[in-house]
Amino acid sequence: NTHSFHLHYSPSITYSLGYRGEYWREKEWQFHGIQLNYLVKRFNTNKSQSNFYLKNGLGFAFSDFGNHEAKAESNIFSGISLDWENRQYFTSYENKFNYNNSIDKFFLQKARIGYAPYTGEYGDLHTWIMFQVQHMPNKKNTFVYTPMLRMFKGDYLAEVGLSDTRDF
C-alpha cells in the first residue's frame, strides 16, 4: 500500500522526533512532515521488554491523482504502538488514523510476530524472521500478509519483505 521513509533522532529515552515521508500507491499521494514518537510506558523484566508508544505526525499531503491536480493540503496522523520482545520472540501491534481534507482519510492497523533464529551479544548483527498482517478496512486489499526479514546492529535497522500482493 505504501512506501515510507522515517529518519528520526531520540534526544531522550522517552521521545524521538524526525522526518517522515510516505507514498501511497493506490491514490498516488505523498505525505511529508514531522513525526513525534512518545514512550508512554516501558516494562522491563530480567528476560523481556514491553513498550507503549504514541505516534503523531503533522505535515502536508500532495496529490496529482484524479481530480486532485497539484493538490496540497495539511495532513495529520495519530496512533499507538505496543510491542513485547525477549531475545528470541517478538510481537507487536500498531494503528494509525490519518486525516486530510480531501485526498485520503483512513484507519490502518497491523500486527507482527517474529522469531530470532540465533541470539547475538550486544553489538552483534541481530536477525529476525517476521510475519506481518496489515488491515485497512477502506482499501482495495483489505488484508495484506507479509513475511519479512529484520536486521539491526547498533542504532541501524533494516527490514525487507514481499507481501502476498507481490509488493516488495
C-alpha positions in Angstrom: 0.0 0.0 0.0 2.8 2.4 0.8 6.5 3.2 0.6 7.8 5.1 3.6 10.9 6.6 5.0 11.4 7.7 8.6 14.6 9.3 9.9 14.5 10.4 13.5 16.6 11.4 16.4 16.0 10.4 20.1 17.3 13.2 22.4 16.0 11.2 25.4 14.7 7.7 26.2 11.1 9.0 26.2 10.7 10.6 22.7 12.0 10.9 19.2 11.4 13.5 16.6 12.1 13.4 12.9 11.1 13.5 9.2 8.5 11.1 7.8 7.8 10.7 4.1 5.2 8.3 2.6 4.0 7.5 -0.9 0.5 5.9 -1.1 0.3 3.9 -4.3 -3.5 3.3 -4.7 -4.4 7.0 -4.7 -1.0 8.2 -5.7 -0.4 10.8 -3.0 2.5 11.7 -0.8 2.9 12.8 2.8 5.9 14.9 4.0 6.2 16.1 7.6 7.4 15.6 11.1 6.7 12.6 13.4 6.8 12.6 17.2 7.1 9.3 19.0 6.4 9.4 22.7 7.2 6.4 25.0 4.2 6.3 27.4 5.5 3.3 29.4 8.2 0.7 29.2 8.1 -2.5 31.2 11.4 -4.2 31.8 11.9 -7.6 33.3 15.0 -9.8 33.6 14.2 -11.5 30.3 11.9 -9.3 28.3 10.8 -5.8 27.5 7.4 -4.2 26.5 6.8 -0.7 25.2 3.7 1.5 24.7 4.2 4.5 22.3 2.0 7.3 21.0 3.0 8.3 17.4 1.8 11.6 15.9 2.6 13.4 12.7 1.9 16.7 11.1 2.7 17.8 7.6 1.4 18.1 4.1 -0.3 15.8 1.6 0.4 16.2 -2.1 -1.6 14.6 -5.0 -1.9 14.8 -8.8 -4.3 11.8 -8.9 -7.8 12.1 -10.4 -9.3 15.5 -9.8 -6.5 16.5 -7.4 -4.4 18.4 -9.9 -1.3 19.7 -8.0 -3.3 19.5 -4.7 -1.6 20.3 -1.5 -3.2 20.3 1.9 -2.4 19.9 5.6 -2.3 16.3 6.9 -2.2 14.8 10.5 -2.0 11.3 11.8 -2.1 9.7 15.2 -1.8 6.2 16.5 -0.4 3.8 19.1 2.2 1.1 19.1 2.6 -1.8 21.5 5.3 -4.4 21.5 6.8 -7.2 23.6 10.0 -9.0 23.0 12.7 -11.2 24.5 15.9 -12.3 22.9 14.1 -14.8 20.7 10.4 -13.8 20.2 8.7 -10.6 19.2 5.1 -9.4 19.0 3.7 -6.0 18.1 0.5 -4.1 17.3 0.1 -0.6 15.9 -2.6 1.5 14.4 -2.8 4.8 12.7 -5.6 7.3 11.9 -4.8 9.6 9.0 -6.7 12.7 8.1 -6.5 15.4 5.4 -9.4 17.3 4.0 -9.9 15.6 0.6 -7.0 13.4 -0.6 -7.3 10.4 1.8 -8.7 9.6 5.2 -8.1 6.1 6.6 -7.6 3.8 9.6 -4.7 1.3 9.4 -3.7 -1.4 11.9 -1.0 -4.1 11.7 0.3 -6.9 13.9 3.6 -8.7 13.8 5.2 -11.8 15.2 8.9 -12.6 15.0 11.4 -15.2 15.8 15.2 -14.8 16.1 17.0 -18.0 14.8 20.0 -17.1 17.0 20.7 -14.8 19.9 23.6 -12.5 19.5 25.5 -10.5 22.0 25.2 -6.7 22.4 26.7 -5.0 19.3 26.3 -8.1 17.1 24.1 -8.2 13.9 20.7 -9.4 15.0 18.3 -11.1 12.6 14.6 -11.7 12.9 12.2 -13.7 10.7 8.9 -11.9 10.9 5.3 -12.1 9.7 3.0 -9.1 9.4 -0.7 -8.8 8.9 -2.0 -5.3 7.9 -5.6 -4.4 7.8 -7.1 -1.3 6.1 -10.9 -1.5 6.0 -11.4 1.0 3.2 -8.7 -0.1 0.8 -8.8 -2.4 -2.2 -6.6 -5.0 -0.4 -8.3 -5.0 3.0 -5.7 -7.5 4.4 -2.1 -7.8 3.3 0.2 -10.6 4.6 4.0 -10.0 4.5 6.8 -12.3 5.6 9.9 -10.3 6.2 13.4 -10.2 7.4 14.5 -7.6 10.0 18.2 -6.9 10.7 19.7 -4.5 13.1 23.1 -3.7 14.5 23.6 -0.9 17.0 21.5 2.1 16.0 20.7 0.9 12.5 17.7 -1.2 11.5 16.5 -2.5 8.1 13.5 -4.6 7.1 12.7 -6.2 3.8 9.7 -8.4 2.8 7.5 -9.5 0.0 3.7 -9.3 0.5 1.0 -11.7 -0.7 0.1 -9.0 -3.3 3.7 -9.3 -4.6 4.8 -5.9 -3.2 8.4 -5.5 -2.1 
